[in-house]
């Protein structure tokens, strides 16, 4: 191949002939380097020595530096990283990145297959009532089965075949723009291998780190005196979220595609397996351990084969994923809540190990909950070295018969918090001692109390307890609450420890001078935080309710409360009227425990006082009229669903009941108003009959709803 070397003369010294020659040579180098990248990263068969590759790469870098107009987003030089960024911009996913429902047992997979089969049969009948228009009822469904990688979900957006944006999953609706970092991953093509690429292709997949690459990275980190990573997933996530993409470029990240978001300009492949086969032709990495199988038997066979091979795989997985293969069948099944009906994640059992319980200490949560924490002799389990594990509460310690000094079983799976499963009694030492819950809070010295109907003990210190205050402020400032960028753990610790801040309202009194005087703060950081606080004054009612930190009120419930009541004063007013909670129970997914927690929160005058202080500080949000002026017909009624209904899935039946204000619980008790039972109802039906709870079949439930 001929070479045209263009020395760095300065932009103004180049002639038109120089520019033409440079453009031609740059195009040749891009093609050549792309060919070598494919041979090295995709085929594992390098064609030239690394030194020769580096020479070609350096030549292209020099050309693009001398002729900036030649720089292109799909150039191999874009993989070296750019200047550090201030932060990650939000990206709204045009097609939401939904989560998957999980299965753990064979029965879960068999139930999933039944739901899919029944759903497809019902959808076919609805579209074509004649039995002649569809095949045998017992024909097994065809599924695409693949691995569930333990990494970070990413959406890659290609326009006219060129990578233009990459975003994290985030909350499924909005992610973070990590395009600069994704471009450094050599296995992700900057340009699709196609002469006629789609106008838009959004590839969904997973960024991960192979175990061998993880080991090499940790060796390098240790040699440099830097922090080592605990497992490949944390290493991948931490590398991808670097504000300096040059750091990401030095990390050995990989990628596998597993799905699609937006697709414009070409027809959607008819099957999921065809989609992944198409990706391979485009140069997009796809894992080759995937199969098309039929029915529950095929799914379970794939699961067991992968389980046996799991330890020999070069990367971490935490299960397998099943998807209905045909795209038209996926469309007919649709979605429920935040997950597709046509897919299931079949998780592997949690991993366990033995170690010694050295001590039990207690931690104070942001709501005052006192949680016993096991201090353990270090043990490697579930992909990480574990030294601490939750023991949940005092009753759980007694139930598990765990004593300090015991040999205990520790369980951990993926990112799940490690827990102590139990003790090995025949190894209990003579000096083992029982845990005793302290009478006073270890942080503030206030009394610890445990109500008769609760398993969790709580500190009574409230806002005088620094542990609760810090966590409450961090919760208030988190991204999904008021999103106060720059207000992190270390800064909150200083603000609380120096008694500058006592309540969230005090945050909005902070000025640049006060902040700049704190450790690790400077004028620029202080100015940025004050600007972030000013921005946070303008929020939404749902975010504000979530930010208050009410027990049992997460994001989804906060949205439901905002939608239902429209105005915060309406919500406060319900609680102040000393009602029977019926108005709160009319809110979707708000049951008796959540309603009681909300009511208790707003009945405390000091909580309402903090809200008024926040309003006085300029915190505002748009308000609207309530979604419903009166309680729904089944508000306050509790239903339990059991067995398989003739025509409805359990999720569909639940949605119908909740739409009329009912609470759908998972277990039968004396407080249950009705049980809706289908085929193979089992123990829940037996318990309902023993307690005298009315039992309805699907027809009776439909009749009840129709009569409302």
C-alpha positions in Angstrom: 0.0 0.0 0.0 1.5 3.4 -1.0 2.0 6.0 1.7 1.5 9.7 1.4 3.1 11.4 4.4 2.0 15.0 5.0 4.2 16.7 7.6 2.7 19.0 10.2 3.2 22.4 8.5 0.3 24.3 10.1 -3.2 24.6 8.6 -2.5 27.8 6.6 0.5 26.2 4.8 -1.4 23.4 3.1 -2.1 23.5 -0.6 -5.3 22.1 -2.2 -3.1 19.2 -3.5 -1.9 18.5 0.0 -5.5 18.4 1.3 -6.6 16.0 -1.5 -3.7 13.7 -0.9 -4.3 13.7 2.9 -8.0 13.0 2.4 -7.2 10.0 0.1 -4.6 8.6 2.5 -6.9 9.1 5.6 -9.6 7.1 3.8 -7.2 4.3 3.0 -6.0 4.2 6.6 -9.5 4.1 8.0 -10.3 1.1 5.8 -7.0 -0.6 6.6 -7.3 -0.1 10.4 -11.0 -1.2 10.4 -9.9 -4.4 8.7 -7.2 -5.0 11.2 -9.6 -4.2 14.1 -12.0 -6.9 12.8 -9.2 -9.4 12.5 -8.0 -8.7 16.0 -11.2 -8.2 18.0 -13.7 -10.2 16.2 -11.8 -13.1 14.6 -8.9 -13.3 17.2 -6.6 -13.6 14.2 -4.3 -10.5 13.9 -2.9 -9.9 10.5 0.0 -7.6 11.4 2.3 -7.0 14.5 1.1 -4.5 17.1 4.0 -2.2 16.2 2.8 -2.0 12.5 -0.7 -1.3 13.7 0.5 1.4 15.9 2.5 3.0 13.0 -0.6 3.1 10.8 -2.7 4.5 13.7 -0.1 7.2 14.4 -0.1 8.2 10.8 -3.9 8.7 10.8 -3.7 10.7 14.0 -1.1 13.0 12.5 -3.2 13.5 9.3 -6.3 14.4 11.3 -4.3 16.8 13.5 -2.9 18.6 10.5 -6.2 18.6 8.6 -9.0 18.9 11.3 -11.6 18.8 8.5 -10.7 15.1 8.1 -11.8 14.2 11.6 -14.9 12.0 11.6 -17.0 10.4 14.3 -16.4 6.9 12.8 -12.6 7.3 12.7 -10.5 4.7 14.7 -8.8 7.7 16.3 -12.0 8.5 18.2 -11.3 5.5 20.4 -8.4 7.1 22.3 -10.7 9.4 24.4 -11.2 13.2 24.4 -11.1 16.0 27.0 -12.8 15.4 30.3 -16.5 16.5 30.5 -18.3 18.3 33.3 -21.0 15.7 33.7 -23.2 13.3 31.7 -26.1 14.9 29.8 -29.5 13.2 30.1 -30.8 11.2 27.2 -34.5 10.4 26.8 -34.9 7.0 25.3 -37.3 7.1 22.3 -38.2 3.5 23.1 -38.1 2.9 26.9 -35.5 0.4 28.1 -37.7 -1.9 30.1 -36.7 -4.4 32.8 -37.6 -8.1 32.7 -39.6 -10.2 35.0 -37.5 -12.8 36.9 -37.9 -16.5 37.4 -36.0 -18.7 39.7 -37.5 -22.1 39.7 -38.5 -24.6 37.0 -42.1 -23.9 37.9 -41.6 -20.2 37.1 -40.4 -21.1 33.6 -43.3 -23.5 33.0 -45.8 -20.8 34.2 -44.2 -18.3 31.8 -44.6 -20.7 28.9 -48.2 -21.3 29.8 -48.9 -17.6 30.0 -47.3 -17.0 26.6 -49.2 -19.9 25.0 -52.5 -18.9 26.5 -51.9 -15.2 25.6 -51.1 -16.1 22.0 -54.1 -18.3 21.7 -56.4 -15.7 23.1 -54.9 -13.0 20.9 -55.4 -15.2 17.8 -59.0 -15.9 18.7 -59.7 -12.3 19.3 -58.3 -11.4 15.8 -59.8 -14.4 14.0 -62.6 -16.1 15.9 -62.7 -19.1 13.5 -60.7 -22.1 14.8 -59.8 -22.8 11.2 -57.5 -19.8 11.1 -54.9 -21.1 13.5 -53.0 -24.3 14.2 -53.0 -26.9 16.9 -53.6 -25.7 20.4 -50.7 -27.7 21.8 -48.0 -26.5 19.3 -45.0 -25.3 21.5 -44.0 -21.7 21.3 -40.6 -20.9 19.7 -38.2 -19.0 21.9 -34.8 -17.3 21.5 -32.6 -18.3 24.5 -29.5 -16.3 25.4 -27.2 -15.4 28.3 -27.9 -12.7 30.9 -24.7 -10.8 31.2 -23.6 -9.2 34.5 -22.7 -5.8 33.1 -24.2 -2.4 32.3 -27.1 -2.0 29.8 -26.4 0.4 27.0 -28.3 1.8 23.9 -26.2 2.6 20.8 -27.7 4.9 18.3 -26.5 4.6 14.7 -27.7 7.1 12.0 -26.9 6.3 8.4 -24.6 3.6 9.8 -22.5 5.9 12.0 -22.5 5.8 15.8 -23.8 9.1 17.0 -24.9 8.5 20.5 -24.7 6.0 23.4 -26.7 6.1 26.6 -27.0 4.1 29.8 -30.3 2.6 30.7 -30.8 4.9 33.7 -34.4 4.6 35.0 -35.6 3.1 31.7 -37.0 6.4 30.5 -33.9 8.7 30.8 -30.3 7.6 30.8 -26.9 9.3 30.6 -25.0 10.3 27.5 -21.7 8.2 27.5 -20.9 8.5 23.8 -17.3 9.6 24.2 -16.6 6.6 26.5 -18.4 4.1 24.3 -16.3 5.2 21.3 -13.2 3.9 23.2 -14.5 0.3 23.2 -12.8 -1.2 20.2 -15.3 -4.1 19.8 -18.1 -1.6 19.2 -18.1 -0.5 15.5 -18.1 3.3 14.9 -19.5 2.6 11.5 -21.7 -0.4 10.5 -20.4 -2.8 8.0 -23.1 -2.1 5.3 -23.4 -0.3 2.0 -27.0 0.4 2.7 -27.4 0.9 6.5 -30.7 1.8 8.1 -31.5 5.5 8.6 -31.7 4.8 12.4 -30.7 1.7 14.3 -30.6 1.7 18.1 -28.8 -1.4 19.3 -29.5 -2.5 22.9 -26.8 -4.5 24.7 -24.4 -5.0 27.6 -21.0 -3.5 28.4 -19.0 -5.9 30.4 -15.4 -6.9 31.3 -14.0 -10.4 30.7 -12.5 -12.0 33.8 -9.0 -12.2 32.3 -9.1 -8.5 31.4 -10.4 -7.7 34.9 -7.5 -9.6 36.5 -5.0 -7.6 34.3 -6.7 -4.3 35.2 -6.5 -5.0 38.9 -2.9 -6.0 38.6 -2.2 -2.7 36.9 -4.2 -0.8 39.5 -2.3 -2.4 42.3 1.0 -1.8 40.7 0.1 1.9 40.4 -1.0 2.1 44.0 -4.6 2.7 43.0 -7.8 1.1 44.2 -8.6 -2.4 42.9 -12.1 -3.3 41.8 -14.2 -6.0 43.6 -15.6 -7.7 40.5 -15.8 -7.3 36.7 -19.3 -5.7 36.8 -18.2 -2.9 39.1 -15.0 -2.4 37.0 -17.1 -2.1 33.8 -19.6 0.3 35.3 -16.9 2.4 36.9 -14.9 2.5 33.7 -17.9 3.5 31.6 -18.9 6.4 34.0 -15.5 8.1 33.9 -15.8 11.8 33.1 -12.4 11.6 31.3 -12.8 9.2 28.4 -9.1 8.8 28.2 -9.3 6.8 31.4 -12.1 4.7 29.8 -9.9 4.1 26.8 -7.3 2.4 29.0 -9.9 0.0 30.4 -10.5 -3.4 28.6 -14.3 -3.2 28.1 -16.3 -5.5 25.8 -19.8 -5.5 24.5 -22.5 -7.9 23.4 -25.8 -6.9 21.6 -29.1 -8.5 22.7 -31.9 -6.3 21.4 -33.2 -3.4 19.5 -34.8 0.0 20.2 -35.7 2.3 17.3 -35.3 1.1 13.8 -36.0 3.3 10.8 -35.5 2.8 7.1 -35.5 -1.0 6.9 -38.0 -3.7 7.9 -37.8 -5.1 11.4 -36.4 -8.7 11.2 -39.2 -11.3 11.6 -37.6 -13.0 14.6 -35.3 -12.1 17.4 -32.7 -14.7 16.3 -32.8 -13.1 12.8 -32.1 -9.7 14.4 -29.0 -11.0 16.1 -27.8 -12.7 12.9 -28.3 -9.4 11.1 -26.2 -7.7 13.7 -23.3 -10.1 13.1 -23.3 -9.1 9.4 -23.2 -5.4 10.4 -20.1 -6.0 12.6 -22.0 -5.7 15.9 -20.7 -8.1 18.5 -23.2 -10.8 19.4 -22.6 -13.7 21.8 -22.6 -17.0 20.0 -24.0 -19.0 23.0 -27.6 -18.7 22.0 -30.3 -21.0 20.7 -33.8 -21.2 19.3 -35.8 -23.7 21.4 -39.4 -24.8 21.7 -41.6 -24.9 24.8 -40.7 -25.0 28.5 -38.7 -28.2 28.0 -36.4 -26.5 25.5 -36.0 -23.5 27.8 -35.0 -25.6 30.8 -32.6 -27.7 28.8 -30.8 -24.5 27.7 -30.7 -23.2 31.3 -29.2 -26.4 32.6 -26.6 -26.6 29.8 -25.5 -23.0 30.5 -25.5 -23.6 34.2 -23.1 -26.5 33.8 -20.8 -24.4 31.5 -21.0 -21.2 33.6 -17.8 -21.6 35.5 -15.8 -22.1 32.3 -17.2 -19.0 30.6 -14.7 -16.1 30.2 -17.2 -13.6 31.6 -19.7 -13.4 34.4 -23.4 -14.2 33.9 -26.2 -14.3 36.4 -28.8 -16.2 34.4 -30.3 -16.7 31.0 -33.0 -14.8 29.1 -35.9 -16.2 27.2 -37.7 -14.2 24.5 -40.6 -15.3 22.2 -38.7 -15.5 18.9 -41.3 -14.3 16.4 -41.7 -10.5 16.4 -45.4 -10.6 15.5 -46.0 -12.8 18.5 -44.1 -10.4 20.7 -46.3 -7.6 19.5 -49.5 -9.6 20.2 -48.4 -10.4 23.8 -47.4 -6.8 24.5 -46.3 -5.4 27.9 -47.4 -5.3 31.4 -46.3 -2.6 33.8 -42.5 -2.1 33.1 -41.8 -5.5 31.6 -42.6 -7.3 28.4 -45.0 -10.3 28.6 -42.9 -12.1 26.0 -39.6 -12.3 27.9 -38.3 -13.8 31.2 -35.0 -13.6 33.0 -34.2 -17.0 34.5 -31.7 -16.3 37.3 -29.2 -18.7 38.7 -29.4 -19.6 42.4 -27.6 -17.3 44.8 -24.1 -18.3 45.6 -23.1 -19.3 49.1 -20.0 -19.8 51.2 -18.9 -20.4 54.8 -17.1 -18.0 57.1 -16.8 -16.9 60.7 -19.2 -14.3 62.3 -16.8 -12.1 64.2 -19.3 -9.6 65.6 -22.7 -8.0 65.2 -23.0 -4.3 65.1 -26.0 -2.1 64.3 -26.5 0.6 61.7 -29.0 3.5 61.8 -30.9 4.1 58.5 -32.4 7.3 57.3 -35.8 6.4 58.7 -34.3 5.4 62.1 -34.4 1.7 61.3 -31.9 -0.2 63.4 -30.3 -3.0 61.3 -28.0 -5.6 62.7 -24.9 -6.0 60.5 -22.7 -9.1 60.6 -18.9 -8.4 60.6 -17.4 -11.4 58.9 -14.0 -13.0 58.3 -13.4 -12.0 54.6 -14.9 -14.6 52.2 -15.2 -14.6 48.4 -18.8 -15.3 47.3 -21.0 -14.2 44.4 -18.1 -12.5 42.6 -16.9 -10.3 45.4 -15.0 -10.4 48.7 -17.6 -10.0 51.5 -16.8 -8.7 55.0 -20.2 -7.4 56.0 -23.7 -8.9 55.6 -27.2 -8.0 56.7 -29.0 -9.8 59.4 -32.2 -7.8 58.8 -33.6 -7.5 62.4 -33.4 -9.0 65.9 -36.3 -11.5 65.2 -34.5 -12.8 62.2 -31.3 -13.4 64.2 -33.3 -15.5 66.7 -35.1 -17.4 64.0 -31.8 -18.3 62.2 -30.2 -19.2 65.5 -27.1 -17.1 64.7 -24.5 -16.3 67.5 -21.3 -14.3 67.5 -18.4 -16.7 66.9 -20.5 -19.1 64.7 -19.5 -20.5 61.4 -22.2 -19.0 59.1 -23.5 -19.5 55.6 -23.3 -16.3 53.6 -25.3 -15.8 50.4 -24.8 -13.3 47.6 -26.0 -13.1 44.0 -25.0 -10.3 41.6 -25.5 -6.9 43.2 -27.8 -8.2 45.9 -26.7 -7.2 49.4 -25.0 -10.2 51.1 -27.0 -11.9 53.8 -26.3 -14.5 56.5 -28.5 -17.5 55.8 -27.9 -19.4 59.0 -25.3 -21.0 61.2 -23.6 -24.4 61.1 -24.6 -25.6 64.5 -22.2 -28.5 64.8 -19.3 -26.0 64.5 -20.5 -23.6 67.2 -17.7 -22.8 69.6 -18.1 -23.0 73.4 -17.6 -19.2 73.7 -20.3 -18.2 71.2 -22.5 -15.5 72.5 -26.0 -14.2 71.7 -26.7 -10.8 70.2 -28.4 -8.3 72.4 -30.1 -5.3 70.8 -28.7 -2.1 72.3 -31.1 0.1 74.4 -29.7 3.3 73.0 -28.9 4.6 69.4 -25.2 4.2 68.8 -25.2 7.6 66.9 -27.3 10.0 69.1 -27.9 8.1 72.3 -31.7 8.3 72.0 -33.8 5.3 73.1 -34.4 2.4 70.6 -38.0 1.2 70.5 -39.7 -1.7 68.8 -43.5 -1.6 68.3 -45.4 -4.8 68.9 -46.6 -5.1 65.3 -43.2 -4.4 63.8 -40.1 -6.5 63.4 -37.8 -3.5 63.0 -36.5 -1.5 66.0 -36.1 2.2 65.5 -34.2 5.1 66.9 -36.5 7.7 68.4 -34.1 10.6 67.9 -35.6 11.9 64.6 -33.8 15.0 63.3 -31.5 15.2 66.3 -29.9 11.9 65.1 -27.1 12.7 62.8 -27.3 9.3 61.1 -30.9 9.9 60.0 -30.3 13.5 59.1 -27.4 12.7 56.8 -29.3 10.0 55.0 -32.4 12.1 54.8 -30.5 14.9 53.1 -28.8 12.5 50.7 -32.1 11.0 49.8 -33.6 14.5 49.4 -30.8 15.4 47.0 -30.5 12.2 45.0 -31.0 12.3 41.2 -34.5 10.9 41.3 -35.6 13.3 44.0 -34.6 17.0 43.8 -31.4 16.1 41.8 -29.0 18.5 43.6 -25.8 17.8 41.7 -22.6 18.1 43.8 -24.2 17.4 47.1 -22.5 14.1 48.0 -21.7 12.1 51.1 -18.5 14.0 52.2 -20.1 17.4 51.9 -23.3 16.3 53.7 -21.2 14.9 56.5 -19.5 18.3 56.9 -22.7 20.2 56.8 -24.3 18.0 59.4 -21.3 17.5 61.6 -20.6 21.3 61.7 -24.3 21.9 62.5 -24.7 24.0 59.4 -27.7 22.0 58.2 -30.5 20.4 60.2 -33.3 20.1 57.7 -33.5 20.0 53.9 -34.8 23.6 54.0 -31.5 24.8 55.4 -29.8 23.7 52.1 -31.4 26.6 50.3 -29.9 29.1 52.7 -26.3 28.1 51.8 -24.1 30.7 50.1 -20.9 30.5 48.2 -18.7 31.9 51.0 -20.0 29.3 53.6 -19.5 26.4 51.2 -16.1 27.5 49.9 -14.8 27.5 53.5 -15.5 23.7 53.8 -12.9 21.0 53.2 -12.4 20.0 49.6 -14.5 22.9 48.4 -13.4 25.9 46.3 -15.1 28.9 44.9 -16.0 27.1 41.6 -17.4 24.0 43.4 -19.3 26.2 45.8 -20.7 28.4 42.9 -21.7 25.2 41.0 -23.6 23.8 44.1 -25.4 27.1 44.7 -26.5 27.0 41.0 -27.6 23.4 41.4 -29.6 24.3 44.5 -31.3 27.2 42.6 -32.1 24.8 39.8 -33.5 22.2 42.3 -36.1 24.8 43.5 -38.1 24.0 40.4 -39.2 20.4 40.5 -42.3 18.2 40.2 -44.8 17.2 42.8 -43.9 13.5 42.4 -40.2 14.2 42.9 -40.9 16.4 45.9 -43.1 13.7 47.6 -40.4 11.1 47.0 -37.7 13.5 48.3 -39.5 13.8 51.7 -38.3 10.2 52.5 -41.7 8.9 53.7 -41.4 5.3 54.8 -42.7 2.9 52.1 -43.1 5.6 49.5 -40.9 5.0 46.5 -40.8 6.7 43.1 -43.8 4.8 41.7 -46.0 5.5 44.8 -44.9 9.2 44.8 -46.1 9.5 41.2 -49.4 7.8 42.0 -50.0 10.2 44.9 -49.1 13.2 42.8 -51.4 12.1 40.0 -54.3 11.2 42.4 -54.3 14.3 44.6 -52.9 16.9 42.1 -51.9 19.3 44.9 -49.8 18.7 48.0 -52.3 20.5 50.2 -54.9 18.0 49.2 -52.7 15.1 50.3 -51.8 16.9 53.6 -55.5 17.7 54.1 -56.5 14.0 53.9 -54.1 13.1 56.6 -55.1 16.0 58.8 -58.8 15.1 58.6 -58.1 12.1 60.8 -59.8 10.0 58.1 -60.1 6.2 58.0 -57.4 6.1 55.3 -60.0 5.3 52.6 -58.9 8.2 50.4 -55.3 7.1 50.6 -56.3 3.5 49.9 -58.0 4.7 46.7 -54.6 5.5 45.3 -53.2 2.6 43.1 -50.8 0.3 44.9 -51.3 2.1 48.3 -52.2 -0.6 50.9 -52.9 -0.3 54.6 -49.2 -0.2 55.6 -48.3 2.4 53.1 -51.4 4.5 53.9 -50.6 4.4 57.6 -47.1 5.5 56.9 -48.2 8.4 54.7 -50.8 9.5 57.2 -48.4 9.3 60.2 -45.8 11.4 58.3 -48.1 14.3 57.5 -49.7 14.2 60.9 -46.4 15.2 62.4 -46.3 19.0 62.7 -42.6 19.2 62.4 -42.7 17.5 58.9 -45.3 19.9 57.7 -43.2 22.8 59.1 -40.2 21.6 57.1 -42.4 21.6 54.0 -43.5 25.1 54.7 -39.9 26.1 55.1 -39.0 24.6 51.8 -41.9 26.5 50.1 -40.7 29.7 51.8 -37.2 29.0 50.4 -38.7 29.0 46.9 -39.2 25.3 46.2 -42.1 25.1 43.7 -43.7 22.6 41.4 -46.6 22.6 39.0 -49.9 21.4 40.5 -53.2 20.3 39.0 -56.7 19.2 39.9 -57.0 15.8 41.5 -57.3 12.8 39.2 -60.5 11.6 41.0 -62.9 13.6 43.1 -64.2 10.6 45.0 -62.9 7.2 46.2 -63.1 4.4 43.7 -65.8 1.7 44.4 -63.4 -1.0 45.7 -61.2 1.4 47.8 -60.3 -0.3 51.1 -61.1 -3.8 49.8 -58.3 -6.4 49.6 -58.3 -9.2 47.0 -55.9 -12.1 46.6 -55.5 -13.9 43.2 -54.6 -17.6 43.1 -54.4 -20.3 40.4 -54.7 -19.9 36.6 -57.8 -17.9 35.4 -59.5 -19.1 32.2 -59.0 -16.0 30.0 -57.0 -13.5 32.1 -53.4 -13.4 33.2 -52.9 -12.6 36.9 -51.5 -9.2 35.9 -54.5 -8.4 33.8 -56.9 -9.4 36.6 -54.8 -7.3 39.1 -55.0 -4.3 36.8 -58.8 -4.6 36.5 -59.2 -4.7 40.3 -56.8 -1.9 41.0 -58.5 0.3 38.5 -61.5 0.2 40.8 -59.5 1.0 43.9 -58.9 -2.5 45.2 -55.7 -3.6 46.9 -54.3 -6.9 45.5 -52.3 -8.7 48.1 -50.0 -11.7 47.8 -51.2 -13.7 50.7 -54.6 -14.6 52.4 -55.3 -13.3 55.9 -58.3 -12.5 58.1 -58.2 -9.0 56.5 -58.7 -10.3 53.0 -62.1 -9.4 51.5 -62.2 -11.7 48.5 -60.1 -14.4 46.9 -60.3 -14.8 43.1 -59.4 -18.5 42.3 -58.7 -20.3 39.1 -57.4 -23.7 38.2 -54.8 -25.3 40.5 -55.4 -22.7 43.2 -53.6 -24.6 46.0 -53.0 -23.4 49.5 -54.3 -19.9 49.2 -57.8 -21.3 48.3 -57.6 -23.7 51.2 -56.7 -20.9 53.6 -59.5 -18.7 52.3 -62.1 -21.4 52.9 -60.7 -22.1 56.4 -61.0 -18.3 57.3 -64.4 -18.0 55.6 -63.2 -15.5 53.0 -65.5 -15.2 50.0 -64.1 -17.0 46.9 -64.9 -15.8 43.4 -64.1 -17.3 40.0 -63.3 -15.2 37.0 -66.9 -14.8 35.9 -68.0 -13.7 39.4 -65.2 -11.2 39.5 -66.1 -9.8 36.1 -69.7 -9.6 37.2 -68.8 -7.7 40.4 -66.7 -5.2 38.4 -69.5 -4.8 35.8 -72.0 -3.9 38.5 -69.8 -1.1 40.1 
